[in-house]
């Protein structure tokens, strides 16, 4: 991130993660904040830290270990990065009484300065100059960068640092900001039995630290980090209306950011069946009540259009309540359904087409699958759109048809060209990979179709299950890499076993997948083997699959 600028409504802050080795493993120092009305951090257990003081910049000359220019490059800032590191050490002294200095100082001499710093009567430079010491940044590691969600009354742009606890010193709460101190292993801090109030940043940091048994290992990993991304949570509402903090790696995050960039906090963080969600002026989503292992929260139906003309993409299962929800949603925008478009004919996507067509008089568009197994045998389209065909739904609302076989031979995606949004059906799902089930499923065709989408100008994916997905090209590349990695494991399984049945090979190639999912994984395994057979790397003698050239 180059030329990073702190948002105007955020205050710069710093925090220090202090680590040590204890009898039960690595421990981290945490403090419980005082209870204060109107403070969302009231009573929370956090790491020492606080707001950067403008006077922290005056202490640059009284610090050793880092210089401002070097740290500023890591921060992506022009200058002032060293302010954060000094603030982290100063706040640590103020709140828990621990000093990271280049020389020891008499505690009796330091204590009055702790009080002066807390009151704001002196700054970090004054302390160092008076005691003839320098703030020691040599053992510090830049750990993470968090920004409070937009729309929050108090926002902080916080840089987190990690360090080993100074030997021979005893932490003491100031009983102002900190009312209790505790050295805990990450597991202890996260345990339900302790029921600590943890902010999302604290919880996520503890989860990250839980990977390490020794303090030195955790610190070394932090010091080796080359890129520290900005983590900015967002705020949404659960299906019950409760405030929910959503992190960037959680499924609703991108959609909340699109629908609520300023942080009103009113976007639902759950997929709720039957509830229409306005994704843009030309797109609504209604999810069917058919949750499950294969369908996630349920099948998404999309209404795409403007004015009087709206198309349904994927009418979903034949559920009367879902069809009524679609009719209610289009009525709410004073439109009518004039086309029913189907991505493919698996039984959670197309069976609702016939009843919806009967209710609206809209024609059904979609392709018929090459193989009948696992298909909706009631599907009877009035038109089979072809790859590249454009569908003008309304002025400024144009869908382009993309044939994307692999998950199903008849699979189509629909690209809303004006919004660069691709309705992916099951070609790309959110949070999981799709099953490729021969004979209608074809792994080689699936990979070709994924690669072809890399040539499209895309901003968003609207999957058949889940929320909107951003950074579509990164998602597509990750899917391709995942499939090729799995193919390599299948190749390794053949090499290890020499020959084996699908049941034998799934144990090797899908050892990282829970056994309960092996029957589903077995289908994709067959698709991988058929691709390897076509590539000349595998063969079959009936029930067994063999690596090419195996004579056992």
Steps between C-alpha positions, in 0.01 A plus 500: 500500500677816380434850633261376765292773656316465828126557449406847625256357755757259653762562766847342472561241772749229592491182705767264635462122516734386778598133497675266741536125556306352789446157651203430270660650190532845350314770690384846395440796730144626502330774696137552586385851420301703750123513463393828341159604371479537123837332434474189281834382646367531855594190701674340203820300536758647264873543447669812639466794266342833427490809281818642349603823675625775265799528737601141416664641186737699720635172637642378167843615614454307824433160342729222385438210262289651224500825308195682370581463130540121519181447698308748283580289193352196676193700597457647151522849653707801407609563860397469863501120527741506790239693699296179522786285629591755766133536595472122546790497746386814678144367542639170627686686773200713586247215521698200628826651629736307270790684336680405181815711521864471399608515867354414838350778710417517866127429544480773763622753245274371224172487695442876524549523124234234450254727677614807303468318167151381587388851594649639178739725693801357314581311184710197407796723410489678836512165683791365298704820522448539873605141578776481240354200318360416157183316408615158378333396174758235411294200606173637364308329217235674294208258534179636344299804394134544591251777428175536693192445279352803321198649672639430849487806732869462593731368231862400554767428242713262706840345435569192712852405604630190679795463737635270767414615851800674661678269745508590867203736488159447656185625330272716714162643400458875513142460631394776267490355150587149624317355799639145471800334335531137398760282333311240299569252226298583188284193563425613855408850383267359236340237723126512556557429869678833551238686294727797444355791307716507190490747213518344152860614453601346832323172431653469153848586631472238774390243243807586294730477803349164593706340223819539703631310801790736571518876522818513290328315216202736499730802499720358224197437280378856550845641423512300175170636366560683174155644439266618774151555351254748642217322678182706518195318639151606399180512702178327400186363658415137565170352386369591846616862479803472728815698421766275343864579424610329177866441414645510146535123473138437598242431230273809530789750506520607136125528463468714812776724368320542169157569649618704798836666433446775759408272790131551566503147643165394355603230250413145602800275560290186453334345198130493593269286287218692337642844578568715192839676507558797270853454366486785248230706324472215250558189716311335786574168667246265655627177660296182512438313822704193404814513715728200516848358462490543122296822486647697792249762621272421203478560126513861387254629244584837348262756356679709237339784308345844515158660474239248389742233372680264737662161443538229761836326493453153652144459630632242748316199640127453451393664825179701504632733772809581295301571186274731696804677646624565144162634395484723805852630438432598139168656598680712759704660219185540286623254241406165355695188412546484122770231474610201705867416447661183629873448559471119503249230578612354830202451727563797725513751212236435233192306625322823598504616137179328391282636782649849470442497124139396558452784750661772285477385140876557466697273267766269643853522358776249566685208350419131531771283657685241295449233768176451699658380827442740794304737273157662526304284256209748500708771335358602161644830374336710232845616391857372537726807507845465351842618609550870426129576458390835645168546677378861520272499802447877520689816403841475670440141615666244273587141576757307298483121498820308577507122457700367795488118494672292764271482800229419248516467123221756456631753750458866406618814676334836433710817496325828583725707278417843636588398856772245416316251721509131408214278616693178544241239595711210629800569279651703785365469853586705805711338768523155342576317179237336284465129439594383150287190447556295182366424252335842473775662704837539328814619681691597187205703373461660842860619508474634144185692590661648811800615298274651235334720763838658577466682167172664605483845658345415837448688825261269684385139514140424597508129587216253515565457873628769737575872490649720231871436443754767409843468338367244251824443312684419822220257589520334159878463520468351848241249375723396211797462735290295743385262228852456368629438852232233546594351163859475623378314809305259281813446291699438821233257623531300179877502529484383863235234451596391150141392452181524700126545502334836547442410864872424541619813327262743669665417833835613359403788272245649743673422830449866598122475457275364781405135432130593511554697178692226320191372312465846345876535448494164322305662213759774446776239534349314205496826303869555575584143398311533172695818426829325579393211278437742213842653569664156480593489870246244626320190378229265622453125484139509607463548876856616557680814395869475418776745433601492136745217433425317826516122450415378850 
